[in-house]
């Protein structure tokens, strides 16, 4: 399917938002070690980049799977493509994380966790750590546990027409959330799979279906959606932070859906020129950026500290340098590893 340029740029922004959150955390650690202080930007919920990813995922699955609805073997083809896209780099970073945890556990500030938990982490099965958190070995993989659950259900729905599949799966996801609330507390992984955050996939699928029906918006409507979404996110971060914890699917999910609609529902591809090409390049590498940026940021922090440069490089300079380094490394990883590994695995799963 044709690439939606502005959505790719939004993917880049979402990944950078999550990276910004972690870069500020490490900048604060660096400043504290050097005896200084650092005040991060708290007026924006950087973690909401994850919610933007979930809405985009719902949208793109409906958009890109158009030839697979009601097609023989559509579900198998879809799953093969998703596995080829998600698994190689995630397994690679999980293995790298495991190797570091075994070799130098103090570098990651986390104890090594046992065999069944590690296996569950590789298989995208939500599992509880000894400290009570439901996270895989590589913590950022919690989002992929939701993504793979969504993909599995989406694959099962592909035997029907697009509209029937989307509406049916939306009803299933809403019902799962309702059951999870009615029967709480459920044991894991049922509690994880019935969290209201899965409604963000519903938002994205709904937008994907509306887009497929030919609905488009003018520039004024799209600008108002964007402004409203950003204003809502700022308001949540500055005045109603408790909403993000209790009602994330509303506090972050609705503004994320507004942003996706604003950028996807244009009457053309909506972007051109060098800036668009740069944004698209980062968007193409956004999955790699999401997964590898903690390695780059943490390594940069340790290099700055051990080289005695913490007093010379200010916290915000560190944030800028670490984000720039993460972007460059992610583009290299995407082109040299992720893209060829995806093509290699897809070719073998095609049959």
C-alpha positions in Angstrom: 0.0 0.0 0.0 1.2 3.6 -0.6 3.1 5.0 2.4 1.3 7.7 4.3 4.1 10.2 4.8 2.7 12.2 7.6 1.9 9.1 9.6 5.5 7.9 9.2 6.6 11.3 10.5 4.2 10.9 13.5 5.7 7.5 14.2 9.1 9.2 14.3 7.8 11.9 16.7 6.2 9.2 18.9 9.4 7.2 19.2 11.4 10.4 19.9 8.9 11.3 22.6 9.6 8.1 24.4 13.3 8.5 23.9 13.1 12.1 25.3 11.6 10.7 28.5 14.5 8.3 29.0 17.1 10.8 27.9 15.9 13.3 30.5 16.0 10.6 33.2 19.6 9.7 32.4 20.5 13.4 32.2 19.2 13.8 35.7 21.3 10.9 36.9 24.4 12.4 35.3 23.7 15.8 36.8 23.2 14.3 40.3 26.5 12.4 40.0 28.3 15.6 39.1 26.7 17.4 42.1 24.4 19.5 39.9 20.7 19.7 39.3 18.5 19.1 36.3 14.9 20.1 35.8 13.2 17.9 33.2 10.3 19.2 31.1 7.2 17.8 32.9 4.6 19.9 31.0 4.2 17.3 28.4 3.5 13.5 28.8 6.4 12.1 26.8 5.2 8.5 27.5 2.1 9.2 25.4 4.2 8.3 22.4 3.3 4.7 23.2 -0.4 5.5 22.9 0.2 7.2 19.5 2.0 4.0 18.4 -1.0 1.9 19.4 -3.5 4.0 17.6 -1.3 4.1 14.5 -1.0 0.3 14.7 -4.8 -0.1 14.6 -5.0 2.2 11.7 -2.2 0.7 9.7 -3.4 -2.9 10.2 -6.8 -2.0 8.6 -5.1 0.1 5.8 -2.3 -2.2 4.8 -4.4 -5.4 5.1 -7.0 -4.3 2.6 -6.1 -7.2 0.2 -6.3 -9.8 3.0 -9.8 -9.3 4.2 -12.0 -12.3 3.2 -9.0 -13.7 1.2 -8.0 -17.4 1.5 -5.1 -17.7 3.9 -5.3 -14.0 4.7 -4.8 -14.6 8.5 -1.8 -16.8 7.9 -0.2 -14.2 5.5 -0.9 -11.4 8.0 0.7 -13.3 10.9 3.7 -14.3 8.9 4.3 -10.6 7.9 3.9 -9.4 11.5 6.2 -12.0 12.9 8.8 -11.2 10.3 8.5 -7.5 11.1 8.4 -7.7 14.9 10.5 -10.7 16.0 14.0 -10.3 14.6 15.1 -7.0 16.1 13.1 -7.6 19.3 14.8 -11.0 19.9 18.1 -9.4 19.1 17.8 -6.6 21.7 16.3 -9.0 24.2 19.3 -11.3 23.8 21.7 -8.3 24.0 19.9 -7.2 27.2 20.2 -10.7 28.6 23.9 -10.9 27.8 24.5 -7.6 29.6 22.4 -8.6 32.6 24.4 -11.8 33.0 27.8 -10.1 32.4 27.5 -6.8 34.2 24.1 -6.7 36.1 25.1 -3.5 37.9 25.1 -1.7 34.6 21.4 -2.2 34.1 20.5 -1.9 37.8 18.4 -5.1 37.6 18.9 -8.6 38.9 18.9 -11.6 36.5 15.5 -13.3 36.4 14.9 -17.0 35.9 14.3 -19.3 32.9 10.5 -19.4 32.5 10.3 -15.7 32.8 13.0 -15.3 30.1 11.1 -17.7 27.8 7.9 -15.8 28.3 9.7 -12.6 27.4 10.8 -14.1 24.0 7.3 -15.4 23.3 5.4 -12.1 24.1 3.6 -13.7 27.0 2.9 -11.2 29.9 4.7 -12.5 33.0 5.2 -11.1 36.5 8.6 -10.2 37.7 9.7 -10.9 41.3 9.2 -7.3 42.1 5.5 -7.5 41.0 5.7 -5.6 37.6 4.3 -7.3 34.6 7.1 -6.6 32.1 9.3 -8.8 29.9 13.0 -9.0 30.4 13.6 -6.0 28.2 11.1 -3.6 29.8 10.1 -1.7 26.6 8.7 -5.0 25.3 5.6 -4.6 27.3 4.1 -2.7 24.4 4.9 -5.5 22.1 3.0 -7.9 24.3 -0.1 -5.8 23.6 0.8 -5.5 19.9 1.2 -9.3 19.4 -2.0 -10.0 21.3 -3.8 -7.5 19.0 -2.2 -9.1 15.9 -3.4 -12.6 16.9 -7.0 -11.4 17.2 -6.7 -9.3 14.0 -5.5 -12.4 12.1 -8.5 -14.4 13.3 -10.9 -11.6 12.1 -9.5 -11.5 8.5 -11.8 -14.2 7.2 -14.6 -11.6 6.8 -15.1 -8.4 4.9 -13.2 -5.3 6.1 -16.1 -3.7 7.7 -17.4 -6.9 9.4 -13.9 -7.7 10.6 -13.2 -4.3 12.1 -16.5 -4.0 13.8 -16.4 -7.5 15.1 -12.9 -7.2 16.5 -13.7 -3.8 18.0 -16.7 -5.5 19.8 -14.4 -8.2 21.1 -11.8 -5.8 22.5 -14.5 -3.7 24.1 -16.0 -6.8 25.6 -12.6 -7.9 26.9 -12.1 -4.6 28.7 -15.6 -4.8 30.2 -15.0 -8.4 31.4 -11.7 -7.4 32.9 -13.3 -4.5 34.8 -16.3 -6.7 36.0 -14.2 -9.6 37.2 -11.2 -7.7 38.5 -8.8 -8.6 39.8 -8.1 -11.3 37.1 -4.9 -13.4 37.2 -2.1 -12.7 34.7 -2.0 -12.7 31.8 -5.7 -12.1 31.6 -5.5 -8.9 33.6 -2.8 -7.6 31.2 -4.8 -8.6 28.1 -8.0 -6.9 29.4 -6.5 -3.6 30.3 -8.4 -0.6 28.8 -5.3 0.4 26.9 -6.3 -2.1 24.2 -9.1 0.3 23.3 -6.5 2.4 21.6 -6.3 -0.3 18.9 -10.0 0.2 18.5 -9.6 3.9 18.0 -7.0 3.2 15.3 -9.1 0.5 13.5 -12.1 2.8 13.5 -10.1 5.6 11.9 -8.7 3.1 9.4 -12.2 2.0 8.4 -13.4 5.6 8.1 -10.3 6.4 6.0 -11.1 3.4 3.8 -14.6 4.7 3.2 -13.0 7.8 1.6 -13.5 10.4 4.4 -11.0 13.2 4.2 -10.6 16.5 6.2 -9.7 20.0 5.1 -6.6 21.8 6.5 -8.6 23.8 9.1 -10.2 20.8 10.6 -6.9 18.9 10.7 -5.2 21.9 12.3 -7.9 22.2 15.0 -7.6 18.4 15.7 -3.8 18.8 16.1 -4.1 21.8 18.4 -6.8 20.2 20.5 -4.8 17.0 20.9 -1.6 18.7 22.0 -3.5 21.1 24.3 -5.3 18.1 25.9 -1.9 16.3 26.5 -0.4 19.4 28.0 -3.4 19.8 30.3 -3.3 16.2 31.4 0.4 16.5 32.2 0.2 19.8 34.1 -3.2 19.6 35.8 -4.7 16.2 35.7 -1.8 13.8 35.9 -3.9 11.3 37.9 -6.1 10.8 34.8 -3.2 9.3 32.9 -2.8 6.5 35.5 -6.5 5.7 36.0 -7.9 6.5 32.5 -4.9 6.3 30.1 -7.0 5.1 27.2 -9.0 8.3 27.5 -6.3 10.8 28.7 -3.7 9.8 26.2 -5.6 7.6 23.8 -8.2 10.1 22.6 -5.6 12.8 21.9 -3.5 10.2 20.1 -6.4 9.3 17.9 -7.0 13.0 17.2 -3.4 13.3 16.0 -3.6 10.3 13.8 -6.8 11.6 12.2 -5.3 15.0 11.7 -2.2 13.6 9.9 -3.8 10.7 8.0 -7.0 12.3 6.7 -5.5 14.8 4.3 -6.5 15.0 0.7 -3.0 14.2 -0.6 0.1 12.6 0.9 0.6 15.9 2.7 4.3 16.2 2.8 7.3 16.8 0.5 10.8 18.2 0.5 13.9 17.4 2.6 12.3 17.7 6.0 9.6 15.2 5.0 12.2 12.8 3.7 14.2 13.1 6.9 11.1 12.6 9.0 10.1 9.6 6.9 13.5 8.1 7.2 13.3 8.3 11.0 9.7 7.0 10.8 10.9 4.0 8.9 13.4 3.4 11.6 11.0 4.2 14.5 10.6 0.6 15.7 14.4 0.3 15.9 14.6 3.7 17.6 12.0 2.7 20.1 13.9 -0.5 21.0 17.6 0.6 20.9 17.5 4.1 22.2 18.0 3.0 25.9 21.2 1.3 25.0 22.5 4.4 23.2 21.4 6.8 25.9 22.8 4.6 28.8 26.1 4.0 27.0 26.4 7.7 26.3 25.8 8.5 29.9 28.5 6.2 31.1 31.0 7.4 28.5 30.4 11.0 29.5 30.8 10.2 33.2 33.8 7.9 32.9 35.6 10.4 30.6 35.2 13.1 33.2 33.0 15.2 30.9 29.9 15.6 33.1 31.1 19.0 34.3 31.7 20.2 30.7 28.6 18.8 29.0 25.4 20.2 30.5 22.3 18.1 31.0 20.4 19.5 28.0 23.5 19.1 25.8 23.6 15.5 26.8 19.9 15.1 26.0 20.4 16.6 22.5 23.5 14.5 21.8 22.0 11.3 23.1 18.9 11.7 21.1 20.9 12.5 18.0 23.0 9.5 18.5 20.0 7.3 19.1 18.5 8.5 15.8 21.6 7.8 13.8 22.2 4.4 15.3 18.5 3.4 14.8 18.7 4.3 11.1 21.8 2.3 10.7 20.3 -0.7 12.6 17.1 -0.4 10.4 19.1 -0.4 7.2 21.8 -2.9 8.1 19.9 -5.4 10.3 16.1 -4.8 10.7 15.2 -4.5 7.0 17.3 -7.4 5.7 16.3 -9.6 8.6 12.7 -8.9 8.0 13.0 -9.7 4.3 14.9 -12.9 5.1 12.4 -14.2 7.6 9.4 -13.1 5.5 10.7 -15.1 2.6 10.9 -18.2 4.7 7.5 -17.8 6.3 5.8 -17.1 3.0 5.0 -20.7 2.5 
